[in-house]
Amino acid sequence: MSRPCQGPRDELIACVMKSDCVLKGGKSVGDCIRSPQELPLRCQHLIANYSDCKKGMLDMRRRFRGNHLSDDAMKMATGAGLAGAGMADIGPDTKK
């Protein structure tokens, strides 16, 4: 049986391990997480995602309903929602 927040935790650790803070700065993962301003934006979002998961374990309403993110929030946390950010489709309208 896996832990409730194991997925977000693993993603966060993998992101921090690939960051310049660990690779070039020579700091530990814990040190980099304690100073998130040195991390890429994606890692900062994953920190928020992981902390929301941990807080959700204590909130009885979220425990009853399920401790999960919406599909949109999950896309934003993994970076998939940022692919088309700031771009608008201005092609011809084919709907009639």
C-alpha positions in Angstrom: 0.0 0.0 0.0 1.5 3.3 -1.0 1.5 6.6 0.9 -1.2 9.1 0.0 1.2 11.8 -1.2 3.9 9.6 -2.6 3.4 10.7 -6.2 3.7 14.4 -5.6 6.6 13.8 -3.3 8.5 11.8 -5.9 7.8 14.4 -8.6 9.1 17.1 -6.3 12.3 15.3 -5.4 13.0 14.5 -9.1 12.5 18.1 -10.1 14.8 19.4 -7.3 17.4 16.8 -8.2 17.5 18.2 -11.7 17.7 21.8 -10.7 20.8 24.0 -10.7 20.5 24.4 -7.0 21.6 20.7 -6.5 23.6 20.2 -9.6 25.6 23.5 -9.7 25.2 24.7 -6.2 26.1 21.4 -4.5 23.3 21.8 -2.0 21.2 19.0 -0.6 17.6 18.5 -1.7 16.3 19.6 1.7 18.4 22.8 1.6 17.1 23.7 -1.9 13.5 23.1 -0.8 14.0 25.4 2.3 15.0 28.2 -0.1 12.6 27.8 -3.0 13.5 31.1 -4.6 16.6 29.3 -6.1 14.4 26.6 -7.7 12.7 26.8 -11.1 9.0 27.8 -11.2 7.9 24.2 -11.9 9.6 23.0 -8.7 8.0 25.8 -6.7 4.6 24.7 -8.0 5.4 21.1 -7.0 6.3 22.3 -3.5 2.8 23.9 -3.3 1.2 20.8 -4.7 2.9 18.5 -2.2 2.1 20.8 0.8 -1.6 20.9 -0.3 -1.6 17.2 -0.4 -0.1 17.0 3.1 -2.6 19.6 4.4 -5.4 17.7 2.7 -4.6 14.6 4.9 -5.6 16.7 8.0 -8.7 18.3 6.5 -11.6 15.9 7.3 -13.7 17.3 4.4 -11.0 16.6 1.9 -10.2 13.2 3.4 -13.9 12.3 3.0 -14.2 13.6 -0.6 -10.7 12.4 -1.6 -7.4 14.3 -1.6 -6.9 15.0 -5.2 -6.4 17.9 -7.6 -8.8 18.9 -10.4 -7.7 18.0 -13.9 -6.8 21.7 -14.6 -4.7 22.0 -11.5 -3.0 18.7 -12.2 -2.0 19.9 -15.7 -0.7 23.2 -14.3 1.3 21.3 -11.6 3.0 19.0 -14.2 3.6 21.9 -16.6 1.3 20.5 -19.3 -1.1 23.4 -18.9 1.7 25.9 -19.7 2.3 24.7 -23.2 -0.1 27.2 -24.9 -0.1 29.8 -22.2 -0.1 33.3 -23.6 -1.0 32.2 -27.1 -4.4 32.8 -28.8 -5.7 30.9 -31.8 -6.6 33.7 -34.3 -7.2 31.4 -37.3 -10.4 31.6 -39.4 -13.6 30.4 -37.7 -14.7 27.2 -39.4 -17.9 26.7 -37.4 -21.1 27.8 -39.1 
